[in-house]
């Protein structure tokens, strides 16, 4: 159960782990009031807080953060352009160090043992989004002629949309 720790930004303090007073620590918090994000031309709206729950541990000078991230997002369907709710439930694994001599692209350097992981969490959520955002697998989309949402109603538009380059083939086969 979350301790109702609510933040707009989340600064994690790893100094107790770095100083070896603890070898592992429980991480549990909410990030609230995140602003909308434009990602790949789509507006991503955070509906409610982002829940983060897991552990941080240290081996040598490398801190491993292993957390579960849950967020409700409002997305726009790629086919019908309606908004819908999408639950993100992902596991996030990141590594940090305070040791400047460690040069590894996958290990994030710390500044004094603290880091704001809000951007890291948001980036993980965005990377977990589907490439094609659909309100349902059976979404019929919009009519390409009149723009009617085909999930809600039908239209009388001519559905024979033939590529002009294939017109001769239609005449050949009589369809």
N, C-alpha and C positions, 0 to 999 in steps of 0.2 A: 504494500500500500504506500502511495506517495505521501511524503510528509508535508504536502501543500507548500513546498518551496517554489515560489513563482518569480520568474525573472523575465525581462525583455531580452537581456543578454545573459549568457551564462559563463562566468569566469570560474574555471576549475583551478584549484590550488593544490599542486602536487608537492609542496615543500615537505610535508610530513613523510611522504613516500621517498622523496629524494634524500632527506636526512636520515632515512632508514628507521624512523620511529615507528613506522608501519610498513609492512611489506605489501599489504593489500588494503584497499578501501572501497566501501560501497558508494556508488554514485547513483543519486536519485533526485531528479528535479523536473520542473516544468519550465518551458520557455513560452512566455505568453506575448500576445500582441505583436506577433511578427508581421511585418509589412508584406503586402503582395509582392510577388516576384514575377518578372517577365522572363520566361525561359523558352528558347526556340520559338519566339513569336507568340507564345501562349501566356495568358495571365493566370498565374497560380495563386490561389487565395487560401491562406491558412484559416481554417474554421476551428477555432479553439486552440488550446495550448498543445505544444509538442511535448510528449512525455519521453523522458530518457531515464533508463534504469539499467544498471550493470555494475561492473567493477573496474578498478584500476589497480595494476600491480607492477612491481619493478623487478627486473632481472638485470644485474650489472648496472648500467646507466640508462637503460631503456625502459620507459614506462609504457605498458600496454593498456589501452583503454578498450574494453569490450562491453558494449552497451546495446540494448534494444531500443529502437526509436519508433514511436507511434505518433501518427499525425493524421488528422482529417483534412483533406484538401477539397476545394471546389475547383473543378476543371471544366473545360469546354470540350464537348464532343467534337471530334474531327469530322464526323459525317453530318450531324444534324445541327451543330452549333449551339445546342442546349447545354446548360451547366448541369453538372451532376456531382455527387459526393464520391470521393475515392479515399479509401483507407490505406495508408502506408504503414507497414509493419515490417521493419528491416533490422537486421543486426549490423552494427557498425564496429569495425576494428581499426584502431589507429594506434600509431606508435609515436612517442615523444621522447625528447632527451634535453637535458640541460648541459650536456657535454658538447662543447663546440668542436672538439676534434673528431667527432663521429660525423662523417659525410655520407649520407644515404638519402636518396630522393624520397624514399617512403617514410622517413622518420622526420617528424615536424619539430623544429627547434623551439625550446621554451625560453621565455625571457624572465628569469628570476623564479622559475618554478610555477608560474601562473600562465594561463592562456584562456582567451575567450573562444569557446568552441562553438558558438552560435553559427558562425559561417560554415564550419566543418559539418555540423549537423544538417544545415539547410542544403549544402552541396550534396551530401549523401542522400537526402530525400529526393532532390532533383534528379540525381543519377539513377534512382530506382524507378522513376516514372516510366510508363510504357511509351514507346516511340509513337504509336498511334493511340491516342486517347479516345476511347469509345464508351458511351454511356451504357451500352450493352453489346454483346457479341452480335445480336440480331438487328442492330440499328440499321434502318433503311435509308437514312440520310435525307437530303433535300432533293426535290425534283430539279434537274439541271436546267429546265426551261422556265418554270414559274416560281421556283423557290419554296414550294409547299413542303412542310415537314411531313414526310411519308410515314412516319411513326404515328402521327395523329390523324391524318386523313389521306385521301387519294385525290388525284387530279385527272383531268381529261387530256393532258398533253400527249402528243405523239411520242411513243417510247422508241420508235425506230430511229435511233441516232446512228447514222451510218457515216463512217469516215469516207470522205469524197474519193479517196484513193482506192477504196474497196467497192465503189459503186458498180464497176464493170463485173466484179465477181457476183454481186447480187443479181444482176441481169443474167449472167451465165447460169446460175443455179435456180433462178426464178423465185427466190425467197426475198 
